[in-house]
Every structure is written in C-alpha cells, then in structure tokens.
Amino acid sequence: MLAERLPQGPGNEVPTFVFGERLSGRLNLDTTIDGRVELRHGGTVLRADHVEYNQTDTRVRSRGNVRISSAGNQFAGPELELRLDTFEGFFTQPRFRFLSGGNGQASRVDFIDSKHLVAHQASYTTCERDNEASWKPAWELHGDRFDFDFNEESGRVTGATLRFKDVPILGWPGTVSFPLTDKRKSGLLPPTYILDTTSGFSLTAPYYFDVAPNRDATVTPTYMTKRGIDLGTELRYLEPAYRGTLRTNYLPGDALRLRDRWSYSYQHNGTLNTGVAAIGGVGLNLNLNRVSDDDYWRDLPRINRNLTQRLLPSDLNLSWSSGFLSTGLRTVKWQTLQDVSSPIVPPYDKLPQMTARYARTNMPVAGVGGLDWSVDGDYTRFDAPRSLTGQANAERAVARAQLSRPWLWPGAFVVPKLQLHATSYRFDERVNNAYSASRVLPTFSLDSGLLFERGTEFFGRSFTQTLEPRAFYVRTPYRDQSYLKNYDSADTSFNFATVFNENTFVGNDRIADANLVTLGLTSRLLDPATGAEAVRLGVAQRVRFADQRVTLSATDSATPGVSERVSDLLLGATVNATAQWSLDATAQYNPKLAQSERTTISARYNPSNYRVVSAAYRRQREVSQQIDIGWQWPVNDLWGDKGLDLGPGRGQGGGRWYGVGRMNYSVPDRKMVDSVLGFEYDGCCWISRVVLQRSRSGLATANTQIMLQLEFVGFSRIGNNPLATLKTNIPRYQYLRDQVSLPSRFSNYD
C-alpha cells in the first residue's frame, strides 16, 4: 500500500532491493554489486556502475555514473556516499533537479536528511536542461553555499551572484533566501522601479512578513527622486468568518507640494457573531478610504489603486436576515477630491441609512393564491455642506408595498403588479415655508410576453430560432414633486436594461408620472444541442399616451418634461456565431432627427490563446466620440512562426515576441485619451516586458511612465511589474505564465 509514512519498529524494516550484473557479499553484512546497478530502498532509487552496500547501517558507497532519486528530487554525479535510512551523506560534483522545477550543479552536496541539504560552490536555475552537452542556462544564481529546505520550500544562498546571459546583474555579499515554490515566506521581495513624469524615478524595496498561515504584512518603502521617501504598509488577515486588508502610506515633506502626504484604505468583510441565539450572525462590511489632499489621486496614482478616483467612500454596513425578513444599517461619508478645472458636486453623506424588507412569493392573500408581495422601508439622514449643494439637509423615510400575481406558461407570461410609494421628509431648515413634506403615489404595471420557437438552418448549421414579443404597460399618476429636494435621484440611461422599468429615475426622490407602453421584440438563434446563444437581435420603443411632467428640476414647469409620444428606437445585436468572433452593437435612433443619439459597436477576434484583438466605437451625439482598440498577439506570426498550443498560462513556446496594448482615441479632440503600448518576450525560463503607459490626470495634464521588467520564471521578478496594468486595460489578456500547483512527487518517479 502507498503511504506517506511507513510503520516503524521491529518487523517493519524497509526492505532493500538490488539488481546488477554481478553480486557478491556476506549474508546480512555487506553486498557488492557491479554493472548496471540498481538499488531501491523505500522511496529512494539509486543507479550506478559500482555499489557497496553495508546492511548493518544501510550505508551505500557508489561510483561511476551515479544517479539517485528521492521524493521526486534527482541527483547525478561521479561518486556518492549515503545512509539510506537517515539520508545522510555526500555527493561529489553532482547535477541536481528538484521536483519544484529548479536545477543546478555543485562541487559537493552534503545531505543532512531527506528534507535538508547543503550545496557548495553551486549554481541554481529554473531553466530546463536539454539534451545538448553544451547546454547553458539563460540565467543562473551562483553562490558559495546553498542551504535547501524542502519542508519550508525555500533556499538560502551565501555570496550570491545572479547572472543573465552570463553577465552578472545582481549580487549580495551576505546571505539571502529565495523560494523554491510559490509558498509564502518572510523576506525581502524583489525591488521595483518606476519612471514617470509625475514623481520622477521611483525605487521600491518591499519586505514581506509571513505572520501566520492566515495573516501577513508587507512594508514598502519607496524613494521618489522628485518627492522623497514614502512608507507604505499592507496588513491582511483571513478567518473562517471574515477577512480584511489595511493599506497605509505616509510621505513626509513632499518636495513638490511642500507638505506631508498620507492615505489609508481598509476593507473588512465577514460575519459578526452576536452571541445571542435569537439573532445569530450579523454581516459586517467596512470600506474606509481617505487621503491627505485633493491632489493625491493625480500626484500619486500608483501608491494605492483604491484611491485613484476623486470620490472616496467611507462605508460601514451592517446586515441581518432571518427567513423572509432582511434588514440593514449603513453609514456613508464621502471625501470629494476637487479640481479647479473640473469641479464636481459632492454626493450626500448618509448618516445613517436604515433599510428593511419583508418578501413572500407564491402566497395566498384574501383567498387569492399565487401572489408575490413585499414591503420595503428606508430611513436615511442626508448631510452635506449647503455651500456646496445649495439645498437643505434632510431626513427621509420611504415605504413601498408591492403586490403581483405572475401567470407563467411555457410559451407566454403575464405579470400584473401594483406598487404604493410613500415618502416623508423632514428638513433642517424651512423649504417652501415648511420643515416637512410628503408624497404618496401608486404605480400599476402589466408585463406580458410570448415565446415562439422553430427549427431552422443558416450557413449549413442547425439552430432553434425564437421570436419573443413583449409589451410592458406602466401607469403612474402625476404628482407635483418640485417641492421635494433631490438627494439621490438621477435619470436612468435609456438602454435595454432599463427600458422595461416602472420608473425612469433611480433613487427615491423622484417618481416619474407615466402612462405608456414599452414594446419590444427579440429573436435569438440557439444551438439545439447546448442551448448556447449564437445570435440575439432586439428592438424596443416606448409609446406615451400622455406627457411626462415630473423632472429632476426643483420646478417642473421650468424644465420641460417628455412630450414625444414615441421615444427613440433602441436597436441591439449580439453575434457569437463562432467561438473566435463576437460582435455587440446597440443604437439609440431618433426618428425625428433621423440620426442616432447614442451608438456603441464592439467586436472581438480571439482565435486561440494569446491571440485577441478587440475594437469598440462609442458615440453620443454632441457629447463624445471615441475609438478603443486593445490587443495581445504574437509578433512571430508575421514571419509564419505560429508557436505551440501549450494551453493557457504556459505561453506558446520559447523565443517568441508578443505585442500588447490598448489605445483610446477621442475623435472630436483629435488626441489620445489613454494608451498602453508594449512588448513581451518569452525566453522559456525568463520573460522580459517593456510597457509604456500614458493616462490623463486632468483636462490638460497627463502622466507618462515606462515599465521595464525581467522575470525569471519560478524564481523572481526585477523591475516595475506591468501585469496589473495589462490585465486591467486589455480585454481577455492572458499571462504568459500562470501560477501552477506543485507537481506530485510521483511526477519524477524513477
């Protein structure tokens, strides 16, 4: 039977098997084997020309083409002396290859036990040895002494020199450690550098602390030539019921801004055990973000990616549910980073917001079965400086009751729904000569649709074609809401996701009056075997029977509502006819002007791993017009080298170049908005990357940086890491090397 640990004690001794052309010796004392010798003892296999085996202490002396394999680690050299039971001994001038993928050679290897060894005057690399006698790895780590610990999956080297293409590029006078696998361990991480137009040359030397299996910390000092030294920290924890991350940065005396700069970001998500059986656990989510000043997002964009936007929330959310009841308590306080060239109105803080919902489905009410009903409540205290918002703060209470009776059949559905909205305000100063206001509004909607199917063929393929007409009627009476302040309502974008909603506004401060029907028609082509959608075509339009008079303005009469009886026409198409090609297009067509109000067309070609090109065109009439192109593609294709299909995360073979990039171009401005351009080279056991990124930090300012990185696969990376930038900007970008699990010890079984 296979076992990690064999039984110990008398009668459980591990047997030794020997094979060879000539055997001689004394029974139970010693054995000498010559000619194509093979010795097996537990998980250890030894091969050599000559072996002397002492059975009393399991000591082996072997010479001539000696090879030994133990737990997937392999060694080969001219002479070996070893105790098989304790794995103590030495190997002269061996070559070695570890299960983790690293290999090298040494003048001598001392085996301490099966999990620890010392290599003298040695080299180490993750480049795989080929069959050529003149093989030379692309990179090697040389040292006077290597200590390998397979329990900790790490190595320590004294007097280290890292050579790339036989040229020394880094050296350490003392002792440094390095990982043999991707297992976490404390130590100095590879330094990174950044060269950009905002902070100059930046050098970062992070130190990682492996505090516990579920906790770690990283201290990240960064020197910026234009600004000074920034000290960053990151703390992470992971428990069965919760997890969290805390990041802080402190830059004393910024040389450009002549002031201290700081930031923090804290996220915590999990469940809090109240200790009360009737209550149980309470969901607790924290998202706290703050920076020292308005220019932080522009000056230090790479310090913390969570702090690069101009609206920074600090959010505390408690949630609890039991059965059909769910409740929540939330506080949100915003930090708005203002720009004099592009000011923004800050959102209201919610101090606090309390919500509750009780919902039942398929329940009888007053003798009528199959009803869905729910009751929602929301109390919010809105707070913001009046000098910025121009209106009073308030407390708002909202209640909404909803009742519907769905009728569902295989080819049709009808869902009538009745809603009742009740809203009450209490202002902290007089508004329209009153400290309070209220509103009650009913809404009736009727959603209905049909589904037709038939078999058909296109381009030699069989499909199931559907025809799905839909009609959605909404009736909400008009109520003057101009006396109500607007704290969180806004117009919804007119698209397929919102055209079948009862309210054309989001938020609770405005409920649009409506007497309209939305008509839609969808047709799909489905693969009859898998149900996968190959083509979807859709069209939708609203028909109004009365004007919409409610607007977001404080005075409905001052701002015209919607008087057109027929809305713009929504057109949409999605095509996934093959796995390689995809097309998505939407258009909002204005029949009165006979032109499009908003158009979006995007296409993607993805024939195989590491080959993807995506393009998008977005236009909003008299607002913006942009072209967006992203790609990852092997440059070697240009001269007919198509590479190998090794699967995702393994590249397409060594010696290959890849072009990567994304460009966003503004047609009216005739300028590039954001751009990422770069190349990657896969040298099998090493990868080089050079990426140029230019991003706008204001209406007239931009930040440009160049990222250079040299990755020694399975060992370390040197330079500025552009992988996060490439993954964020390029749709379907794939890493040339993904982290993989450690192979089984039977992978190298001899």
Secondary structure, DSSP 8 states (H G I E B T S, - for coil): ---SS---STT----EEEE-SEEEEETTTEEEEEEEEEEEETTEEEEEEEEEEETTTTEEEEEEEEEEEETTEEEEEEEEEEETTTTEEEEES-EEE-TTS-EEE-SEEEEEETTEEEEEEEEEE-S---S-TT---SEEEEEEEEEEETTTTEEEEEEEEEEETTEEEEEEEEEEEEESSS----EE---EEEEETTTEEEEE--EEEEEETTEEEEEEEEEETTTEEEEEEEEEEE-SSEEEEEEEEEEEEETTTTEEEEEEEEEEEEEEE-S-TTT-EEEEEEEEEEESSTTHHHH-TTT-GGG-SSEEEEEEEEEEEETTEEEEEEEEEEEE---TTS------EEEEEEEEEEEEEEEEETTEEEEEEEEEEEEEEEE--HHHH-S--EEEEEEEEEEE--EEETTEEEEEEEEEEEEEEEEEEEETTEEEEEEEEEEEEEEEEE-EEEEEEETTEEEEEEEEEEEEEEEE-----TTS--SS-EE---STTTTT-S-SEESSS----EEEEEEEEEEEEE-TTT--EEEEEEEEEEEESS-B---SSS-TTTS--B--SB--EEEEEEE-SSSSEEEEEEEEEETTTTEEEEEEEEEEEEEETTEEEEEEEEEETTTEEEEEEEEEEEGGGGGT-------TTSTT-SSEEEEEEEEEEETTTTEEEEEEEEEEEE-SSEEEEEEEEEEESSSS-EEEEEEEEEEETTTEEEE---HHHHHHHSTT---SS-------TTTT--
